Amino acid sequence: MITRFLLQNMDKRGGIFLAILLGLAVLVPLSNLLLPVGSPFHVPTSTMSLWGKYLCYALLAVSLDLVWGYCGILSLGHGAFFALGGYAMGMYLMRQIGSRGVYGNPILPDFMVFLNWQELPWYWWGFSSFPFAMLMVLAVPGLLAFVFGWFAFRSRVTGVYLSIITQALTYALLLAFFRNDMGFGGNNGLTDFKDIIGYNIQADGTRAALFSATAILLALSLLIASAIVRSKFGKVLVGVRDAESRTRFLGYRVEHFKLFTFVVSAMMAGIAGALYVPQVGIINPGEFAPANSIEVVIWTAVGGRSTLIGPIIGAIMVNGGKTIFTGLFPEFWLFALGGLFVAVTLFLPKGIVGTIGQYIGKRKPSSSDTPPAKREDGVDAEIQPAE
């Protein structure tokens, strides 16, 4: 029943994109594991991991588009939810190291031994269990979003003020996680991972499984987001975005709609962070940097806000361009990124996907373009007024 509901709320374009993601989830790992290295269709492990990272960014962009594109909440702190999900996964991976660390302590991670910690902090309890860690990947970002949204939306904080508060939130977390006494590795973060659910994290098979999981969860998140925005609930969200005061006047509890969407979006961002960490191999406080959250806004704007598919394309294109550009002119990347955002704002305000959709819509013949019907004698038939 749930699957039928989700699929019924997916349009044709989204269905095609969903099929592409599921195809990538199968074909890319198979080409990496089964085809020989010399084959032109072989995908190297490094390339697969790089594209896995891009798909994590795409999932983060979809989560932002859900709140910004359809609810009008411009969050400049979505990187905080991404980083919290990453830290939850990183804590699990650190517990899996056990006695194989540099100091050989079966309980305490290496950085705690180095800092003379005597016992494991209470908030690390349970992270030796994979199901518990995955629960925290959802619960921690979701709880933070719920508490933050409860106070912000009930106070009717909107617009630029809400954006500034979200940016302040992620900056406060950045400063907190940089402290060694927080118990999260300080500025070095969490790294040197060994295993995930018993498998070597560096093995090709594990890398292939992580890529597949990322593509599948991105497809599932796209399906859920599409079901939300195309339902009656989604129509109210659009009303909140376009005319919040009128929507409230009609009797809708606007803050409840905003809060639900914000929490779901934060949980999606947490999943993206959890998938990102094992593929990159590190999580540190730099992921909380406000500049990272601003980059997510740029990905979404470039691809096309309010399209769901656009942010995926924008995230992949911008980060792919970043990989190429920083290899040639690393010191000019931020200038290029800023110029890209300005250019999109001026010339493609609807983003790539939104502009293409608008162009296709203009080219479709309307009902007024259809020629008049002809009578049997070849004379154009006209509609006569009723007598």
N, C-alpha and C positions, 0 to 999 in steps of 0.2 A: 504494500500500500504506500509506504513512504517512498520507495523507488519510483512508483508510478506518478506520485505527486511531483517529485523532483523533475522527472523527465517531461511531464506535461508542461512545465513552466520553463522549458528550454526552447528558445527559438531555433530556426534552421541554422543560422550563422553560428550560434553557440554550440549546436549539436555537432557541426563540422569541426569546430575547434576542439571540442571535447574528444572526438574521435582521433584527432591528430595527437593530442596529449597521451591518450591511451596507447596509440600506436608507437609513439616514442618510448613509452614505458616498457614496451616489449622489444622493439627492434634494436634500440641502441644498446642495451645490455647484451642481447644475443650477438650483435656484431662485435662487441668487445670480447666476449668470452669464447665464441665459436669460430670466428673467422681468423685466419692467420694474419700475422703482423704485416706481411707484404701485400695483403689484399687491399684494393682501392676502397673497399667498403668497410674496412676495419676501423673502428673508433678507438683511439688510444685511451687509456685509463685517465690520463691527465685531462684530455679534452672532455671526457664524460663527467669528471668531477667539476670541471669549470662550468659546464652547462648545467650541472646539478645546482651549482651555486646561483646561476642565473634564474633557474626555476624557483629557488627559494626567494629571491628578490621579487619575482613575479607574483608569488603568493602574498608577499608583504604588500605589493602595490594593489592587488585585488582587495585586500582588507582595508586599505585606505580609501579606495574608490567607493566602497560600500558606505562609508560614513560621510565622505566629502562629496562624492558625485550624486548620491541619492538622498542624503540627509542634510547636506549643507554644513557639516561640521569639518572645518579645515583644521585637522590635527597636525601640529608641528612637533609632536612628541611620540609618534607611532613607533619610532625606533626603540623606545623604552620597552614596549611590550615584546618586540622582536628579541631584544637583549635578555629580558627576563626568561623567555622561553629557552633561549640559548644557554643561559646559566643553569636552568633546571636540568637540561640535558648534560651539560658539562659536569655538574655535580655527580650525576649518575656515572658518567664515564670515569671520573676521578676515583670513585669508590671501587670501580672494577679493576683498577691497577693493583690494589692490595700490596702485597710484599714485594712486587716487582719494581717499586719505585727506587729512587736513588738511595734513600735512607732505609729501605726495607721494612718500614712500619706497615703492618697489615691493616691498621685502622685509619691512621692519620695520613692525609695527603702530604707530599713532600714539602709544600710551602708551609704547612702548619708545623711540621717538625723543625724546619729551618727557623721559624719564628718562636720556637719553644712553647708551642701549645701543648698542654698536658692531656687534654681529652677532646673528643669530637663535639663541636657545638650541637645543641639540641636541634637546630634547624637543618642539620645534615642527616639526622636520623631518618631512616626509611629510604634513602636514595641508593642503597645497594639493591633495591628492588626496581626492576624495569617498569612494571605497571604503576607503582607509586610515583616514579619519576615522570611518567607520561601524564598521570593525573595532575601533577604539579605544573607541567607545561601548559595545561589548560587553566588550572585553578588560579595560579599566581597572577598572570596577566589579567584574567577575567575578574578576579577580586579587586585588583588595583583599579581597573576600569570602572567597576561597579561603584566603589567608594568615591572615586574622583567624579564620575558622572552623576552620582546621586546628589552631591553637593552643588556641582556646577550647573546642572540642568534645572534643579529645583530653584536655584537662585536666578535662573533665566540669564545666565552669562552666555552671550552669543558673539558672533563676529570675530573681530580682531582680538578682542579681550580674551575669548576662549582660546584662540590660537596661541597667544602669549603665555597663558597659564599652562597649556600643554607643553610648550617649549621649556618653561621653567621647571615643570615636573621632571622631564628627562635630564635637564641639567643638574637638578638636585640629586638624582640617582647617580649621575656620572661622578659627582663629587663624593658621594657616599661609598660607591664601590671602589674608588681609588684608595680608600683607607685600608691599611693592612689589618686593623683590628675588626673589620667587618667580617673577616673569615671567608673571603672569596678570592684570595690571591692577590689583592692589591692591583697595582698597575700592570703586573705580569699576567693576571687573569688565570685561567685554567687551560692547561695544555698537556702534551705528552701522553695522549690517550692510547690505550692498548687494545681493548676489546669493546664490542657492543653485543649484548645478549650472547656472549660466548664465542663470537667470531672475531678474528683479527681485523681490526679496523682498516689496515693498510692493504688487505688482500683484494685482488681484482673482483672476486665474487661479492665481497662485502660492499665495495664501491658501486658495483652494478646494482645490487639490491637497494642501496641508498638512493641511487638515481631513479629507479623504478618507483620507490616509495614516494619520492618527491613529486614525480610527474602524476602519480595516481592521486595523491592528496591535493595537488593543485587542481586537478580535474574535479575532485569531489567538492572542494571549496568553491570552485566556479559554479558547480551545479547548485550548491546550497545558496550562494549569493544570488544566482539568477532566480531561484524559487522565491527568495525573499522579495526581491525588487519587482517581480512580475505578478505578485499576489495582491490581494486587497490591502494587505499591510504595506506593501511597497508603494501603492498609490498614495497612501497617507503620508509615507515618508517624503515623497515628491512634493506633496502639499506643504509639509513642514519646511522643506527646503525653499520653496518658491514663495510661500506666504504663511509664515509661522503664526502670526497673530490671527489671521482668518481661520486657519485650521483649529486653533485653540478656541475661537469663538463658536465654531461648529460643534464643540463639545468633546473634542479629542484631548486626552491627556498627553500633550506633546512630550513632556519630559519622560514618560514611560516608553514612547516609541524611540526617542533618542537614546535612552539608557540601554534598551535591549540591543539596538543596532551597534552601539559603541562597545558593549561587552562582547558580542559575537565577533566584531572586527578585531578586538584585542586578542581574543583566543586564536583567531586565524593567524595573527601576527606572531603569537607565541609558538604555534606549530611551525611556522616558517623559520623561526630562530632555532628551534630544536632540530630541524632537518639540516640547517646550515652548519652547525657546530661540528658534527662528525665528518662532514665533507671537507671542511676547511682545516680542522684540527686545532682550533684555538677559539676561546671567547675571552675578551678582556673589556674593561670599562670603556674603551674607545667606541664600542658599539652604541653606547648611550649618547654619543656626541650629537648635539642639535643639528649639526651639518648633515648627518646621516639621514635624519628625519626629513630635512628639507630636500635632500636628493630624492626621496620617495615621492614627494609632491611633484618634483620635476618629471620623474618617470610617468606618473599618472597623467600629468598635463600633456606631455609629449604624445603618449599613446591615445589619449582621448578620455576625458572624464565622463562619467555616466554611461560607460559602454561595457564595463567589466573586462572585455577582451582587450580593449585599448591599453590599459595599464600593464597587461602581460607583455604585449608587443613593445610598449615603451620601456619597460624594465630590461627586457632582453636586448633591445637595440642600443639603449644608452650605456648599459654595462659592457656590451660587446664593443661599442665604440671606445669606451674607457680603457678596456684592455689593450686595444690597438693604439690609441692615442698616447697613453702613458708610456708605452714602449718606445715611442718616438720623441715626444715632447712632454715629459712628465710634469715639468714646472708650469705648463700652460693649461693643464687640464681644467682647473677651476674656472679659468677665464672662458674656455670653450663651453663648459657646462652652463655658465651664466649667460653667455651669448645664445646658446641653444634655447634656454628658457625664454629669453626676451624675444627671439625670433618666432617661437611657437606662439607666444602671447599676442604678437602683432599680426602674424600672417596665418596662423592655424589655431585660432582660439578654441576650436572644438577638438584639437588634436588630430592625429593621423587617421584613426578609425572614424571619428566623428565627421571629419571633412569628407572622407571617401563615402560614408553613408549619405551625407547631405548631397554630394554630387550625383550619386546613383539615384537618389530620390527625385532630383530635378529632371533627370533624363527619362524617368518612367513616364509613359503617356498617361495623362489624366483623362477623366471621363469627358471633359469638354473638348478633348482633341479627337474624339471618335467621329468619323464622317457621318452625315445624316443617312438614315435608311432610304432606300430607293423603292419606288413602286414598280409594278410589273412593266409599265411603259417606259421605265428608265428615268422618270422625273423624280427629283428629290422629294421625299415625303416630309411634310412639316407637321408639327403638332398644332392642331387647331384648338382654339379655346372652346370649352364646353358651352353649349347654348342653354 
